[in-house]
């Protein structure tokens, strides 16, 4: 499938599930009526009931020394002016007695996707929604352990976190402006609380919107092609930052940090595929990371990477 094929499906108002890898090079498009035959499950439920479950155990992530080498490489590229914000991610080996089906069933998240016996994601981050003529995106950038005293005040008043968030919002606003009119920031830096295994995390998000006109159905592929990869999980400026990610991270993101979305013939809703488990020949791999700016601290960023390895 190609983005042009999405335009054709939208023009005919044919409902589908859309899945894109991080680089927006590998697309999977499945008619909603054919999900069972493809062994695929998804959920976009706003109001879900919290279900207790076991978390992962025996988490084996990259040693801090190795992470710091990658972190330092990013800082050098920032100093050189090649990037201003880069989302640095790494894989963590995790063990669980659960199958991917069981993880999908018990995970507490609005956006969930299981693709066959290959991967599952349970994302707290909405990407793009389109309803009527209005398109909206919700970049999430900034995470802190909710148990830290004055956590909300600390993250909202942090110059580093403010700079990082402003860059992402500006990037998404510019991306939307390519396909939409009257683009504006509806809400800037609001807090959401996420259950993260044995702890709670606070996330900082913003709401950016625009008008795509009533003919957006026939352009849905063009809209997604313009917006991908997601700015909150790549960086700015996007093109050069993507090149640096390829050089520094040292592994394939695959569908992690890509996007999945649902088109029902009338509306479109989607999520960034973070909080992601991939099944490999060597077991489960959990992929996570965070945004790096010139003000970032290596130890703090490493701790954020670890904090994001959980089954919600």
Backbone torsions as a table, in degrees:
resi	resn	phi	psi	omega
1	UNK	NA	149.3	178.1
2	UNK	-124.8	171.2	176.5
3	UNK	-64.0	-30.5	175.8
4	UNK	-64.1	-36.0	177.6
5	UNK	-64.0	-35.7	176.5
6	UNK	-63.5	-39.8	176.1
7	UNK	-58.0	-42.9	-178.3
8	UNK	-65.8	-42.5	178.8
9	UNK	-64.5	-40.6	179.2
10	UNK	-65.3	-40.2	179.7
11	UNK	-61.8	-33.9	179.5
12	UNK	-89.6	0.5	-179.8
13	UNK	58.9	38.8	-179.9
14	UNK	-92.9	117.4	-178.0
15	UNK	-63.8	142.1	-179.6
16	UNK	-154.6	160.9	169.5
17	UNK	-102.9	129.2	-177.5
18	UNK	-113.5	131.0	177.9
19	UNK	-132.8	126.3	178.9
20	UNK	-125.6	139.9	173.3
21	UNK	-72.9	174.8	-175.0
22	UNK	-57.4	-42.9	-176.8
23	UNK	-81.0	1.0	-178.3
24	UNK	57.3	34.8	179.5
25	UNK	-107.1	-25.6	-179.4
26	UNK	-118.8	110.7	-176.6
27	UNK	-109.7	138.7	172.1
28	UNK	-120.9	126.9	-179.7
29	UNK	-129.4	121.0	-175.4
30	UNK	-126.2	125.1	173.8
31	UNK	-55.6	138.5	-175.1
32	UNK	-59.8	-28.6	179.7
33	UNK	-75.6	-9.7	-175.8
34	UNK	-108.0	12.0	-174.0
35	UNK	-61.3	-42.2	-177.6
36	UNK	-61.5	-41.0	-178.7
37	UNK	-70.0	-18.5	177.7
38	UNK	-97.5	-1.3	-178.2
39	UNK	56.5	54.8	-179.0
40	UNK	-129.7	138.9	176.1
41	UNK	-129.3	146.3	173.9
42	UNK	-145.9	161.9	175.9
43	UNK	-150.6	137.9	175.9
44	UNK	-131.5	41.1	-173.7
45	UNK	-80.0	123.8	178.6
46	UNK	-70.8	-42.2	-175.4
47	UNK	-109.3	95.6	179.4
48	UNK	-114.3	149.2	179.0
49	UNK	-89.1	136.3	-178.2
50	UNK	-68.7	131.0	-179.2
51	UNK	-118.6	124.4	177.1
52	UNK	-70.7	148.1	-179.9
53	UNK	-163.2	170.8	176.5
54	UNK	-79.9	145.9	177.0
55	UNK	-93.1	179.3	175.0
56	UNK	-68.0	159.5	173.3
57	UNK	-136.0	164.1	-179.4
58	UNK	53.3	61.9	179.2
59	UNK	-84.2	123.0	-178.6
60	UNK	-118.5	94.7	-177.3
61	UNK	-99.5	175.4	178.9
62	UNK	-62.0	134.9	177.3
63	UNK	-59.7	150.6	-177.1
64	UNK	-58.1	-38.6	-179.4
65	UNK	-59.1	-41.7	178.9
66	UNK	-69.6	-40.5	178.6
67	UNK	-62.0	-41.8	-176.7
68	UNK	-63.9	-33.2	176.8
69	UNK	-62.2	-43.1	178.4
70	UNK	-67.7	-42.2	177.6
71	UNK	-58.7	-46.6	-179.6
72	UNK	-62.7	-35.9	177.5
73	UNK	-63.6	-39.8	178.0
74	UNK	-64.9	-43.7	179.7
75	UNK	-59.8	-40.4	178.6
76	UNK	-63.5	-37.7	179.2
77	UNK	-71.6	-31.4	174.7
78	UNK	-65.6	-45.0	179.4
79	UNK	-62.7	-30.0	179.2
80	UNK	-79.5	-6.9	179.1
81	UNK	84.2	11.7	-178.4
82	UNK	-80.8	-22.4	177.2
83	UNK	-153.1	159.0	176.8
84	UNK	-115.6	-28.1	179.8
85	UNK	-147.2	127.3	-179.7
86	UNK	-135.3	128.7	178.5
87	UNK	-87.2	105.5	-176.7
88	UNK	-92.8	120.3	-179.4
89	UNK	-121.2	159.5	178.4
90	UNK	-149.1	157.2	179.2
91	UNK	-89.5	148.2	175.0
92	UNK	-127.2	129.5	174.1
93	UNK	-75.9	128.2	178.7
94	UNK	-129.5	153.6	177.2
95	UNK	-117.8	142.1	177.4
96	UNK	-155.4	146.6	175.7
97	UNK	-80.2	-12.4	-176.1
98	UNK	-81.4	149.0	169.9
99	UNK	-81.5	169.6	176.5
100	UNK	-62.3	-35.9	176.5
101	UNK	-60.8	-42.8	-179.3
102	UNK	-68.6	-38.3	176.4
103	UNK	-61.2	-44.6	179.5
104	UNK	-59.5	-43.7	-175.5
105	UNK	-66.4	-39.6	-172.2
106	UNK	-95.8	-14.9	-177.6
107	UNK	-65.1	138.6	-179.7
108	UNK	-99.3	96.6	-179.1
109	UNK	-159.8	149.1	178.4
110	UNK	-65.9	-45.1	-176.6
111	UNK	-107.3	118.1	179.3
112	UNK	-133.8	143.0	177.8
113	UNK	-146.1	130.9	169.4
114	UNK	-120.0	125.0	177.9
115	UNK	-110.2	102.2	179.4
116	UNK	51.3	-141.1	177.0
117	UNK	-105.5	35.6	-175.5
118	UNK	-107.1	-47.0	179.3
119	UNK	-157.6	161.9	174.5
120	UNK	-140.8	142.8	174.1
121	UNK	-133.1	152.4	-179.8
122	UNK	-140.2	87.7	-165.7
123	UNK	-97.5	137.8	171.9
124	UNK	-90.4	-3.8	-170.7
125	UNK	-107.5	108.9	172.1
126	UNK	-68.7	140.6	179.5
127	UNK	-100.0	-80.2	-178.4
128	UNK	-128.8	138.4	169.7
129	UNK	-126.0	145.8	176.1
130	UNK	-132.9	125.6	179.0
131	UNK	-146.2	131.7	-173.7
132	UNK	66.5	-118.5	174.3
133	UNK	-114.0	6.6	-172.4
134	UNK	-100.2	128.0	172.9
135	UNK	-107.6	141.6	179.9
136	UNK	-140.5	145.1	174.7
137	UNK	-131.3	153.7	-169.3
138	UNK	-133.8	70.5	-177.8
139	UNK	-59.9	132.3	178.1
140	UNK	-111.1	118.0	-178.4
141	UNK	-150.6	111.3	-178.3
142	UNK	126.0	118.8	-177.8
143	UNK	-138.0	140.2	177.6
144	UNK	-148.3	147.8	175.6
145	UNK	-66.1	122.4	-175.5
146	UNK	-66.6	-18.2	-178.7
147	UNK	-78.2	-13.3	178.2
148	UNK	-67.1	132.4	180.0
149	UNK	-54.8	133.6	179.5
150	UNK	57.3	37.4	-175.2
151	UNK	-57.3	-45.1	-178.2
152	UNK	-60.9	-46.8	-179.8
153	UNK	-64.8	-39.7	-178.5
154	UNK	-61.6	-46.9	-175.6
155	UNK	-74.2	-35.8	-179.9
156	UNK	-72.7	-26.2	-178.3
157	UNK	-98.6	0.6	-179.4
158	UNK	-74.6	121.4	177.6
159	UNK	-59.2	-37.8	179.3
160	UNK	-63.4	-48.1	-178.8
161	UNK	-66.2	-37.3	177.5
162	UNK	-62.7	-46.7	-178.8
163	UNK	-61.8	-43.2	-179.6
164	UNK	-62.5	-44.3	-177.6
165	UNK	-68.4	-41.2	179.4
166	UNK	-59.7	-41.9	-179.4
167	UNK	-63.4	-40.8	179.8
168	UNK	-68.2	-44.7	179.1
169	UNK	-61.1	-41.6	179.4
170	UNK	-64.0	-41.1	178.1
171	UNK	-61.8	-47.1	-179.1
172	UNK	-67.9	-34.8	177.4
173	UNK	-64.8	-41.6	177.7
174	UNK	-66.2	-40.7	178.8
175	UNK	-61.8	-45.6	179.8
176	UNK	-61.8	-35.8	-176.0
177	UNK	-64.0	-19.2	179.0
178	UNK	-68.8	-34.8	-175.4
179	UNK	-114.2	-9.9	-174.2
180	UNK	-128.4	159.7	175.0
181	UNK	-107.8	164.5	176.1
182	UNK	52.9	44.9	-179.4
183	UNK	-74.7	133.4	-179.5
184	UNK	-153.0	160.6	176.4
185	UNK	-89.9	110.8	-178.6
186	UNK	-75.6	-41.0	-179.8
187	UNK	-147.1	132.2	-173.8
188	UNK	-114.5	120.1	173.4
189	UNK	58.2	73.1	172.8
190	UNK	-107.6	157.0	-172.7
191	UNK	-101.7	136.0	168.6
192	UNK	-125.4	146.0	179.9
193	UNK	-104.4	132.5	-176.8
194	UNK	-121.8	133.6	173.1
195	UNK	-74.3	121.0	-174.9
196	UNK	-123.7	76.2	-179.0
197	UNK	65.8	-117.0	-178.1
198	UNK	-90.9	10.4	179.1
199	UNK	-143.2	174.9	174.8
200	UNK	-115.6	142.7	176.7
201	UNK	-117.8	146.9	170.9
202	UNK	-103.1	131.7	177.2
203	UNK	-115.5	146.4	177.7
204	UNK	-108.3	126.9	-178.9
205	UNK	-130.8	165.7	172.0
206	UNK	-135.7	165.4	-177.2
207	UNK	-124.6	115.3	-180.0
208	UNK	-118.0	134.8	-175.9
209	UNK	-134.6	166.6	176.9
210	UNK	-163.0	178.4	-179.1
211	UNK	-114.5	121.2	-178.8
212	UNK	-103.8	2.7	179.3
213	UNK	78.8	166.7	-176.4
214	UNK	-76.9	-11.5	-178.5
215	UNK	-95.0	18.0	-175.4
216	UNK	-64.9	-24.5	-178.2
217	UNK	-56.3	-42.5	-178.3
218	UNK	-78.7	-2.7	179.9
219	UNK	-122.1	14.3	-174.5
220	UNK	-62.2	-35.4	176.4
221	UNK	-65.0	-42.2	178.4
222	UNK	-63.3	-39.5	-179.9
223	UNK	-63.0	-47.2	-178.8
224	UNK	-66.9	-39.0	178.8
225	UNK	-61.6	-36.9	179.0
226	UNK	-67.7	-38.6	-172.7
227	UNK	-86.1	-20.2	-177.1
228	UNK	-91.2	149.6	-6.8
229	UNK	-66.1	158.1	-178.2
230	UNK	-62.1	131.8	-176.9
231	UNK	-63.4	-33.5	-176.1
232	UNK	-69.7	-20.5	-177.0
233	UNK	-114.1	8.0	174.8
234	UNK	-118.1	-78.4	178.6
235	UNK	146.9	-167.1	-176.1
236	UNK	-145.6	142.8	-10.4
237	UNK	-64.7	147.5	-165.9
238	UNK	-64.1	-48.9	-172.4
239	UNK	-61.2	-53.1	-178.3
240	UNK	-67.4	-33.4	179.4
241	UNK	-66.3	-38.1	177.2
242	UNK	-62.3	-37.9	177.4
243	UNK	-63.5	-41.1	-179.8
244	UNK	-67.8	-39.5	176.8
245	UNK	-56.9	-44.8	178.6
246	UNK	-59.9	-37.5	-177.9
247	UNK	-74.9	-40.0	-167.3
248	UNK	-91.8	-41.1	-169.8
249	UNK	-65.3	-38.1	174.7
250	UNK	78.3	16.5	174.9
251	UNK	-154.9	167.8	-178.9
252	UNK	-91.8	123.3	174.9
253	UNK	-68.6	-35.2	-177.4
254	UNK	62.9	-129.2	-179.2
255	UNK	-83.5	-12.2	173.5
256	UNK	-60.6	134.4	-178.9
257	UNK	69.0	11.3	168.1
258	UNK	-80.4	-156.5	-176.9
259	UNK	-137.1	141.0	166.4
260	UNK	-123.8	147.2	-177.0
261	UNK	-148.6	159.7	-178.7
262	UNK	-124.3	124.7	175.5
263	UNK	-110.3	120.6	-176.2
264	UNK	-103.1	11.2	-178.2
265	UNK	95.5	-17.1	179.0
266	UNK	-125.3	-38.7	-177.3
267	UNK	-133.0	167.3	176.7
268	UNK	-134.9	137.1	176.9
269	UNK	-138.6	147.0	-175.3
270	UNK	-154.1	165.9	-179.0
271	UNK	-141.3	152.3	172.7
272	UNK	-80.8	131.9	-174.5
273	UNK	-83.8	71.3	170.9
274	UNK	-100.9	173.3	-170.9
275	UNK	54.0	77.1	-161.4
276	UNK	-133.5	128.9	177.3
277	UNK	-119.2	128.0	178.6
278	UNK	-114.4	136.5	177.9
279	UNK	-92.8	125.7	-179.7
280	UNK	-125.0	175.7	177.3
281	UNK	-63.0	-25.0	-178.5
282	UNK	-97.8	8.0	179.7
283	UNK	114.8	-164.8	-177.2
284	UNK	-82.6	138.3	174.2
285	UNK	-119.5	127.1	177.2
286	UNK	-107.7	128.9	-175.8
287	UNK	-112.1	132.8	-176.5
288	UNK	-155.0	170.8	179.0
289	UNK	176.1	-161.7	-178.6
290	UNK	-166.3	167.0	-177.2
291	UNK	-78.3	136.2	-180.0
292	UNK	-112.9	128.0	171.7
293	UNK	-125.0	178.0	-178.7
294	UNK	-62.1	-26.3	-178.6
295	UNK	-87.9	-0.2	-175.3
296	UNK	-68.9	149.7	175.7
297	UNK	-109.5	128.0	-173.7
298	UNK	-58.3	-44.7	-177.6
299	UNK	-64.7	-41.7	179.8
300	UNK	-65.2	-40.9	179.3
301	UNK	-67.2	-36.7	177.6
302	UNK	-64.2	-41.9	178.3
303	UNK	-64.4	-36.9	178.3
304	UNK	-64.5	-42.0	177.5
305	UNK	-57.0	-44.1	179.9
306	UNK	-67.8	-41.0	-178.5
307	UNK	-61.5	-25.4	-176.8
308	UNK	-87.3	1.0	177.3
309	UNK	-92.8	93.9	-177.9
310	UNK	-161.8	162.1	172.1
311	UNK	-103.3	111.2	-171.9
312	UNK	-69.2	NA	NA
